[in-house]
Amino acid sequence: MSETADRNDAEVPAPKDASTVLLVRDGVAGPEIFLQRRVKAMAFAGGMTVFPGGGVDPSDAEAEIRWAGPDPTWWGQRFGVDRARAQALVCAAVRETFEECGVLLAGPTADSVIADPTVYRAARGRLERREVSLARFLAEENLVLRADLLRPWDNWITPVVEPRRYDTYFFVAVLPQGQDADGATSEAHEVAWRTPAEALERWRAGDDVLLPPTWTQLSTLGEFGSTEQIFAAQRTIAPIQPIFAPVEGKPMLQFPGNDRYFADNPDPTRLQGSKRD
């Protein structure tokens, strides 16, 4: 029986485009990644430990924007989408990274980056409240979007059984020199820099909850010895949409590596016996 057998196809919500950024830096024990534990009241992934990111806003598609690095056509080819959609995804990645952790992937010129984004604290709040678009903010401050500070990484689509669905495109970015990430967002209960190994150990111990896409990215990042290696990685990106399928008579979420995920999961019934993340 398919996972949609008990639902009319017309009832399956279309996934909304979203961008997520794996923000990394070099630490004493190797690469570290910025993680947020979402507040429990959030409608999607409440209480989960995630990376900065969120849904694409219509304003992210505004065409007039100063841009440095690979153009939207290049991004579209890597993600398998058209140029306009690719631009919106990149803009959403830059906007969400600034809104959620105060890191701004932009600079006054095509080869520079802001050293202290806190001077734009007020604008950060306006962006979060959707009082201004990213394009307008950059134009007002005479800043250039630094698309070259991002790299395409992965693409996951929420299972069709979920009432709130996202087509999420993952990016990787190295923390710009002089900048730091913070927890000054209403969406995060706490934030931390951790190595992938530390983050996965906390998950195995039951201290954090990781959804499969987050677990997958942490597992993959753990294979690299430096942020330089991560940023230089050549990724083949194909959409991954987990499905629920019966295993020994019980529904289990199927995705690449799901056997290892459930073997180490401190609470395997969370996804194994339910059609809800």
Secondary structure as UniProt FT lines:
FT   TURN            3..6
FT   HELIX           9..11
FT   STRAND          16..27
FT   TURN            28..29
FT   STRAND          30..38
FT   TURN            40..41
FT   TURN            43..47
FT   STRAND          49..50
FT   STRAND          53..55
FT   HELIX           58..61
FT   STRAND          67..68
FT   HELIX           72..79
FT   HELIX           83..101
FT   STRAND          106..107
FT   TURN            110..111
FT   HELIX           117..120
FT   HELIX           121..128
FT   TURN            129..130
FT   HELIX           134..140
FT   TURN            141..142
FT   STRAND          144..146
FT   HELIX           147..149
FT   STRAND          151..157
FT   TURN            160..161
FT   STRAND          166..174
FT   TURN            177..178
FT   TURN            186..187
FT   STRAND          188..194
FT   HELIX           196..204
FT   TURN            205..206
FT   HELIX           212..221
FT   TURN            222..223
FT   HELIX           227..232
FT   STRAND          243..247
FT   TURN            248..249
FT   STRAND          250..254
FT   TURN            256..257
FT   HELIX           258..264
FT   HELIX           269..272
//
